[in-house]
């Protein structure tokens, strides 16, 4: 776990960043108060980290997920992880 935040700008709101072998995974729009992980915590594949929420401009719970090349979502480039789709 690189970072778990519930204080980022409203368009992202509650988020988790997880450093992996191919980049940094961003999970955005998590439910407020549902984070089960803390900064610096190791996370295993399949481990529950939070619940989906509906922060930002939405009315239904949803999850935004992508893999980036660095931890700053405002500066990062997206890292392709499904090469068969390219």
Backbone bond lengths (Angstrom), bond angles and torsions (degrees), N, CA, C in turn:
res aa  C-N    CA-C-N  psi(-1)  N-CA   C-N-CA  omega(-1)  CA-C   N-CA-C  phi
1 X - - - 1.451 - - 1.520 107.61 -
2 X 1.310 117.11 124.54 1.455 121.23 176.32 1.517 109.81 -88.79
3 X 1.333 116.91 -47.66 1.462 120.20 -178.35 1.511 110.43 -156.00
4 X 1.300 115.78 144.80 1.464 122.37 172.71 1.513 106.14 -131.00
5 X 1.315 117.44 120.68 1.460 121.12 -172.30 1.517 111.61 -133.80
6 X 1.316 115.33 145.16 1.455 119.21 168.55 1.526 110.04 -126.67
7 X 1.347 115.26 22.26 1.460 119.42 -178.30 1.527 112.88 -125.51
8 X 1.328 118.25 17.38 1.455 120.48 178.02 1.526 109.20 -78.20
9 X 1.328 117.60 169.09 1.473 119.85 -179.03 1.530 112.29 -52.07
10 X 1.324 116.43 149.64 1.464 122.04 -173.22 1.518 113.04 -54.36
11 X 1.329 118.88 -31.54 1.473 118.15 -178.47 1.520 112.14 -67.14
12 X 1.330 118.27 -20.36 1.466 121.34 172.54 1.523 110.82 -107.30
13 X 1.293 116.35 -38.84 1.469 126.53 177.56 1.523 113.05 60.55
14 X 1.307 118.54 -104.97 1.458 121.42 -174.94 1.529 108.11 -99.94
15 X 1.333 117.02 129.68 1.454 121.26 -170.80 1.509 112.71 -143.41
16 X 1.321 114.27 159.01 1.463 121.00 171.01 1.518 107.32 -135.37
17 X 1.317 116.60 138.70 1.463 122.99 174.61 1.511 107.80 -117.71
18 X 1.330 116.81 126.99 1.460 121.17 -179.68 1.517 108.82 -124.31
19 X 1.348 116.50 121.62 1.461 122.67 178.00 1.518 108.89 -79.14
20 X 1.323 116.45 127.77 1.462 121.42 178.71 1.514 110.77 -130.17
21 X 1.324 116.37 -169.34 1.456 121.39 -178.00 1.521 113.01 -67.60
22 X 1.333 118.78 -32.77 1.465 121.63 -175.56 1.522 113.76 -103.71
23 X 1.315 118.20 -3.27 1.457 120.68 179.72 1.519 111.42 154.58
24 X 1.318 114.57 -158.87 1.458 122.12 -178.53 1.526 108.18 -110.53
25 X 1.322 117.31 121.48 1.462 121.89 179.84 1.519 109.65 -86.74
26 X 1.332 116.23 128.28 1.456 121.82 176.93 1.520 108.66 -105.25
27 X 1.315 116.45 125.49 1.464 123.83 172.71 1.518 105.80 -113.17
28 X 1.327 118.92 115.47 1.464 121.44 -174.83 1.522 111.09 -120.86
29 X 1.316 115.75 155.38 1.466 125.58 179.84 1.523 112.23 72.40
30 X 1.330 115.82 38.99 1.454 120.19 177.46 1.526 109.99 -76.94
31 X 1.320 116.66 155.88 1.470 121.10 -177.57 1.526 110.47 -67.98
32 X 1.312 116.06 133.49 1.458 121.65 178.80 1.526 109.83 -57.91
33 X 1.327 115.55 132.57 1.455 121.42 179.40 1.517 114.76 81.76
34 X 1.347 118.04 1.94 1.469 119.49 -175.65 1.518 113.96 -99.50
35 X 1.333 119.10 -4.23 1.460 120.45 -178.97 1.527 110.69 -60.83
36 X 1.312 116.30 126.94 1.466 122.64 -179.85 1.523 111.86 -106.45
37 X 1.333 117.24 3.81 1.459 122.96 -176.41 1.530 109.46 -126.46
38 X 1.332 115.30 161.57 1.462 121.30 179.41 1.522 109.78 -126.54
39 X 1.334 116.37 161.79 1.462 121.50 176.12 1.519 110.28 -51.24
40 X 1.328 116.06 134.65 1.453 121.59 176.07 1.517 115.80 82.00
41 X 1.322 118.50 -7.67 1.469 122.30 -178.70 1.523 110.57 -72.82
42 X 1.333 118.04 138.16 1.453 121.89 173.48 1.530 108.90 -74.28
43 X 1.330 116.22 139.80 1.461 121.94 -178.72 1.516 108.43 -127.58
44 X 1.321 116.65 133.12 1.460 122.11 178.51 1.527 110.88 -94.65
45 X 1.329 116.18 153.89 1.464 120.54 175.44 1.514 109.60 -56.03
46 X 1.324 117.01 132.91 1.453 121.95 179.17 1.516 114.54 88.00
47 X 1.329 117.62 -8.04 1.461 120.69 -179.83 1.529 110.06 -73.46
48 X 1.313 116.39 135.64 1.457 120.92 178.06 1.518 109.26 -72.48
49 X 1.356 116.09 129.47 1.457 119.96 -179.27 1.531 112.40 -111.48
50 X 1.327 118.18 -23.84 1.468 121.95 -178.48 1.522 108.71 -177.51
51 X 1.330 115.55 -179.98 1.471 122.06 174.93 1.530 109.36 -110.62
52 X 1.317 116.22 149.19 1.467 120.69 177.28 1.520 109.33 -65.89
53 X 1.326 115.45 144.65 1.456 121.33 179.59 1.511 111.21 -129.22
54 X 1.319 116.10 -168.01 1.464 119.71 179.25 1.521 111.06 -133.53
55 X 1.322 116.77 43.20 1.456 120.37 177.28 1.526 109.77 -73.44
56 X 1.321 115.52 166.63 1.449 119.98 -177.65 1.521 109.94 82.07
57 X 1.316 116.93 -154.74 1.465 122.96 -177.64 1.524 109.13 -90.09
58 X 1.325 117.13 75.36 1.467 120.78 -178.39 1.521 109.94 -152.25
59 X 1.315 115.19 164.75 1.467 120.61 177.29 1.521 112.22 -121.94
60 X 1.338 117.29 -7.46 1.458 121.49 -177.58 1.532 109.49 -128.89
61 X 1.335 117.65 148.50 1.467 120.04 175.37 1.526 110.78 -58.51
62 X 1.309 115.45 138.91 1.459 121.62 177.30 1.526 108.41 -159.94
63 X 1.305 116.26 168.19 1.456 121.76 -179.42 1.519 109.03 -129.78
64 X 1.314 116.81 131.07 1.457 121.62 168.26 1.524 106.07 -101.28
65 X 1.329 116.06 126.63 1.461 121.59 -178.76 1.511 108.74 -133.94
66 X 1.296 116.53 131.58 1.461 120.66 168.26 1.513 109.77 -157.08
67 X 1.328 115.15 163.99 1.459 121.99 179.71 1.525 107.92 -108.82
68 X 1.337 115.08 133.10 1.460 121.78 -175.43 1.527 110.25 -120.12
69 X 1.336 115.49 167.51 1.468 119.89 -179.83 1.522 113.37 -89.72
70 X 1.340 118.54 -5.40 1.465 122.05 177.16 1.520 109.93 -156.76
71 X 1.316 117.53 172.63 1.464 120.66 -171.09 1.525 114.70 -81.80
72 X 1.313 119.58 -16.72 1.468 121.27 -179.63 1.529 109.49 -87.22
73 X 1.344 118.62 107.71 1.471 119.85 -175.92 1.520 113.35 -65.02
74 X 1.326 118.30 -19.98 1.474 121.21 179.97 1.524 111.37 -81.48
75 X 1.340 117.53 -20.97 1.463 122.10 -177.70 1.535 113.09 -111.14
76 X 1.306 117.68 -13.46 1.469 121.99 -171.38 1.525 112.54 -77.45
77 X 1.333 114.68 155.25 1.461 122.97 168.47 1.518 107.98 -102.91
78 X 1.315 116.50 147.34 1.464 121.03 178.23 1.520 109.39 -71.92
79 X 1.326 116.52 139.20 1.462 123.53 178.66 1.521 109.05 -104.26
80 X 1.354 117.90 119.33 1.467 119.28 177.59 1.532 110.53 -63.98
81 X 1.328 116.70 132.37 1.471 119.61 178.53 1.520 112.28 -118.49
82 X 1.326 117.43 -15.22 1.464 121.62 178.00 1.507 108.46 -111.26
83 X 1.304 116.92 80.54 1.454 122.25 -173.94 1.525 113.38 -60.40
84 X 1.325 118.68 -26.86 1.463 120.30 -179.39 1.523 112.40 -67.09
85 X 1.335 117.47 -15.97 1.461 121.12 179.43 1.515 113.09 -91.93
86 X 1.330 118.34 -6.85 1.470 121.19 -177.74 1.498 111.35 -82.12
